[in-house]
Amino acid sequence: MKNQRLTELLATIRTTLVSSAPEMVRKLRIQAPSYCLFIWYQDTSTDEYAPELGVAPVELRDACLSGNYRDKLGNDAKTSIWLPQQSIAKPFPGYPFPTRFCADLSAASNECYSILLTAEGDYADDGECLMPFRTALHEAARELNAYDWSEILPHADDFIVVAVDYIGYWLVQDMIASIPEKKLAALTARGLIPQEWFQRDVKAEKAAREAEEAAMKRFLQAKADHSRQGKVQEGVECPWCGLSSGWNGEQCSECKYGMK
């Protein structure tokens, strides 16, 4: 039953986004030439999961590539082009740019996330768990990349639409899935997308990320153990179960530690 409902929701989200995005962008009354329409989706750290649109101007892209604003970029110039919301410090030419929350997709998106987050499965991260939702947005972006935007807003000849997560965890995966191959190749040939994005070892990056997370867990555990050890030495907590309620300094009535 949930699978059927999820399929219905994803279809609604995709078709609604494709049909409503052009008019939503039109209402932004964009004046400056733009290079990208971002469709941002969220990870699971928020309580609102509807996508948000953002229209980035060529002025911003040119400023990133100029080399004159390195001190205001949190990433390299090319990454900043595709991750401006996480890379740029204000004030900056062309930033902030017009955005629009997809309120008409709020109910469907929130329900979709609710289903996905309660589904059984061994997921490495939110990206895998949310893949059905991400795929629906990727498909919408591909359809919108075939749309004639000339009457909606002024834009560069290499204008594209991408569906990417707002934080940028899965930026490369999302861009490859959102952009038709010919447009992706053209952007790469123009030097607007880092070549190394297509040479990444995803498995190695995942292993490195998991190693970092494991190291952090060990650090936090060691810190907690150190703190607990201090309390044990002071006779505050049971060294076995960590509870103080049944600990008398030698025996624990909770876990029976020290009792024969």
C-alpha positions as CSV (number, residue, x, y, z in Angstrom):
1,M,0.0,0.0,0.0
2,K,2.8,2.4,0.9
3,N,4.7,1.6,-2.3
4,Q,1.6,2.4,-4.3
5,R,1.2,5.7,-2.4
6,L,4.8,6.6,-2.8
7,T,4.6,6.0,-6.6
8,E,1.6,8.3,-6.8
9,L,3.3,11.0,-4.8
10,L,6.5,10.9,-6.8
11,A,4.5,11.1,-10.1
12,T,2.6,14.1,-8.7
13,I,5.8,15.9,-7.6
14,R,7.5,15.4,-10.9
15,T,4.6,16.4,-13.1
16,T,3.6,19.4,-10.9
17,L,7.2,20.6,-10.8
18,V,7.5,20.4,-14.6
19,S,4.2,22.2,-15.2
20,S,4.6,24.9,-12.5
21,A,8.3,25.8,-12.6
22,P,8.2,28.0,-15.7
23,E,5.4,30.1,-14.3
24,M,7.0,30.3,-10.9
25,V,10.2,31.6,-12.5
26,R,8.2,34.0,-14.7
27,K,6.7,35.6,-11.5
28,L,10.3,36.2,-10.2
29,R,10.6,38.8,-13.1
30,I,14.2,38.0,-13.7
31,Q,16.0,40.9,-15.5
32,A,19.6,39.7,-15.6
33,P,20.8,36.9,-17.9
34,S,20.9,33.6,-15.9
35,Y,23.0,30.5,-16.2
36,C,21.1,28.0,-14.0
37,L,17.8,27.2,-12.5
38,F,18.4,25.3,-9.3
39,I,15.8,22.9,-7.9
40,W,17.0,22.4,-4.4
41,Y,15.8,19.5,-2.2
42,Q,16.6,19.0,1.4
43,D,18.2,16.2,3.4
44,T,16.5,14.9,6.6
45,S,17.8,17.6,9.0
46,T,14.8,19.9,8.4
47,D,11.1,19.6,9.0
48,E,10.0,21.0,5.6
49,Y,10.9,19.0,2.5
50,A,9.3,20.8,-0.4
51,P,11.8,21.8,-3.1
52,E,13.0,25.4,-3.6
53,L,13.9,27.1,-6.9
54,G,16.8,29.5,-7.3
55,V,17.8,31.4,-10.5
56,A,21.5,32.2,-10.6
57,P,22.7,35.1,-12.8
58,V,25.6,35.0,-15.2
59,E,27.1,37.9,-13.2
60,L,27.6,35.5,-10.3
61,R,29.3,32.9,-12.4
62,D,31.6,35.5,-14.0
63,A,32.5,36.8,-10.6
64,C,33.4,33.3,-9.3
65,L,35.6,32.7,-12.3
66,S,37.3,36.1,-12.3
67,G,39.6,35.3,-9.5
68,N,38.8,38.7,-7.9
69,Y,36.7,37.3,-5.1
70,R,38.6,34.3,-3.8
71,D,38.4,35.5,-0.2
72,K,34.6,35.3,-0.4
73,L,34.4,31.8,-1.8
74,G,34.2,28.8,0.5
75,N,35.0,26.4,-2.3
76,D,37.0,26.6,-5.5
77,A,35.6,28.8,-8.2
78,K,34.0,26.1,-10.4
79,T,32.4,24.3,-7.4
80,S,31.1,27.7,-6.2
81,I,29.2,28.1,-9.5
82,W,27.1,25.1,-8.7
83,L,27.0,25.4,-5.0
84,P,26.6,29.2,-4.5
85,Q,24.2,28.9,-1.5
86,Q,27.0,27.1,0.5
87,S,30.0,28.8,-1.0
88,I,29.5,32.5,-1.2
89,A,29.9,35.2,1.5
90,K,27.8,38.4,1.0
91,P,28.1,40.9,-0.5
92,F,28.9,39.3,-3.8
93,P,28.1,40.2,-7.4
94,G,24.7,38.6,-8.3
95,Y,24.2,37.1,-4.9
96,P,21.8,36.6,-3.2
97,F,19.6,35.8,-6.2
98,P,15.9,35.3,-6.6
99,T,14.4,32.1,-5.0
100,R,11.0,30.6,-4.7
101,F,9.6,28.0,-2.3
102,C,7.5,25.3,-4.0
103,A,4.5,25.6,-1.6
104,D,2.2,23.6,-3.8
105,L,4.5,20.6,-3.4
106,S,4.8,20.9,0.4
107,A,2.2,18.3,1.4
108,A,3.2,15.7,-1.2
109,S,7.0,16.2,-0.5
110,N,6.5,15.9,3.3
111,E,4.4,12.8,2.9
112,C,6.9,11.3,0.5
113,Y,9.7,11.8,3.0
114,S,7.6,10.4,5.8
115,I,7.2,7.1,3.8
116,L,10.9,7.0,2.8
117,L,12.2,7.6,6.3
118,T,10.1,4.9,7.8
119,A,10.9,2.3,5.1
120,E,13.1,-0.7,6.0
121,G,16.5,-0.8,4.4
122,D,20.2,-0.7,5.0
123,Y,21.1,2.7,3.7
124,A,24.6,4.2,3.9
125,D,23.2,7.8,4.1
126,D,20.2,10.0,3.4
127,G,21.2,10.1,-0.3
128,E,20.4,6.4,-0.7
129,C,17.2,6.6,1.4
130,L,15.9,9.6,-0.5
131,M,16.9,8.2,-3.9
132,P,13.2,7.8,-5.2
133,F,12.5,11.4,-4.4
134,R,15.8,12.5,-5.9
135,T,15.2,10.6,-9.0
136,A,11.8,12.2,-9.5
137,L,13.4,15.6,-9.3
138,H,16.2,14.6,-11.7
139,E,13.6,13.5,-14.2
140,A,11.8,16.8,-13.8
141,A,15.0,18.7,-14.3
142,R,15.8,16.8,-17.5
143,E,12.3,17.6,-18.9
144,L,12.8,21.2,-17.9
145,N,16.2,21.3,-19.7
146,A,14.3,20.6,-22.9
147,Y,11.9,23.5,-22.2
148,D,12.2,26.8,-24.2
149,W,13.0,29.4,-21.6
150,S,13.4,32.3,-24.0
151,E,10.0,33.8,-23.1
152,I,10.4,33.2,-19.4
153,L,13.7,34.9,-18.6
154,P,16.9,36.1,-20.2
155,H,19.5,33.4,-20.1
156,A,22.9,32.3,-21.3
157,D,23.2,30.0,-24.3
158,D,24.4,27.2,-21.9
159,F,21.5,27.7,-19.4
160,I,20.7,24.5,-17.5
161,V,18.3,23.2,-14.9
162,V,19.6,21.0,-12.1
163,A,18.0,19.3,-9.2
164,V,20.6,19.1,-6.3
165,D,20.5,18.9,-2.6
166,Y,20.8,22.2,-0.8
167,I,23.8,21.3,1.3
168,G,25.7,19.8,-1.6
169,Y,26.4,16.3,-0.3
170,W,25.5,14.7,-3.6
171,L,26.2,17.6,-5.9
172,V,28.1,15.6,-8.6
173,Q,25.7,12.7,-8.6
174,D,22.8,15.1,-8.9
175,M,24.2,17.1,-11.7
176,I,25.1,14.1,-13.8
177,A,21.6,12.7,-13.2
178,S,19.9,16.1,-14.0
179,I,21.7,17.3,-17.1
180,P,21.5,15.7,-20.5
181,E,24.9,14.3,-21.7
182,K,25.3,16.8,-24.5
183,K,24.8,19.8,-22.2
184,L,27.0,18.3,-19.6
185,A,29.8,17.7,-22.1
186,A,29.4,21.3,-23.4
187,L,29.8,22.7,-19.9
188,T,32.8,20.6,-19.3
189,A,34.4,21.6,-22.6
190,R,33.9,25.3,-21.6
191,G,35.7,24.7,-18.3
192,L,32.6,25.3,-16.2
193,I,32.6,21.9,-14.5
194,P,35.8,20.4,-12.9
195,Q,37.2,17.5,-14.9
196,E,37.9,15.7,-11.7
197,W,34.2,15.4,-10.9
198,F,34.1,12.6,-13.5
199,Q,37.2,10.9,-12.1
200,R,36.0,10.6,-8.6
201,D,36.3,7.3,-6.8
202,V,32.9,7.2,-5.1
203,K,33.6,4.0,-3.1
204,A,36.9,5.4,-1.8
205,E,35.1,8.7,-0.8
206,K,32.4,6.7,1.0
207,A,35.0,4.6,2.8
208,A,36.9,7.8,3.8
209,R,33.7,9.4,5.1
210,E,32.8,6.3,7.1
211,A,36.3,6.2,8.5
212,E,36.0,9.8,9.6
213,E,32.6,9.1,11.2
214,A,34.0,6.1,13.0
215,A,37.0,8.1,14.3
216,M,34.6,10.8,15.6
217,K,32.5,8.1,17.4
218,R,35.7,6.7,19.0
219,F,36.7,10.1,20.1
220,L,33.3,10.9,21.6
221,Q,33.2,7.5,23.3
222,A,36.7,7.9,24.7
223,K,35.7,11.3,26.0
224,A,32.5,9.8,27.6
225,D,34.5,6.9,29.1
226,H,37.1,9.4,30.5
227,S,34.3,11.4,32.1
228,R,32.6,8.2,33.4
229,Q,35.9,6.9,34.8
230,G,36.2,10.0,36.9
231,K,32.8,9.5,38.3
232,V,33.5,5.8,39.0
233,Q,36.7,6.8,40.9
234,E,34.7,9.2,42.9
235,G,32.2,6.4,43.7
236,V,29.3,8.1,41.8
237,E,28.5,5.5,39.1
238,C,28.7,1.7,38.7
239,P,31.7,0.9,36.4
240,W,29.6,-1.9,34.7
241,C,26.2,-0.4,33.9
242,G,27.0,3.3,34.4
243,L,24.0,3.9,36.7
244,S,24.4,5.7,40.0
245,S,21.0,4.8,41.4
246,G,22.1,1.4,42.7
247,W,25.8,2.0,43.2
248,N,27.2,2.2,46.8
249,G,30.8,2.4,45.9
250,E,31.4,-1.4,45.9
251,Q,28.2,-3.0,44.7
252,C,25.3,-2.2,42.3
253,S,21.8,-3.3,43.0
254,E,20.8,-2.4,39.4
255,C,23.1,-4.8,37.5
256,K,24.3,-6.8,40.5
257,Y,27.9,-5.9,39.8
258,G,30.1,-6.8,42.8
259,M,27.4,-9.0,44.3
260,K,28.0,-12.7,44.8
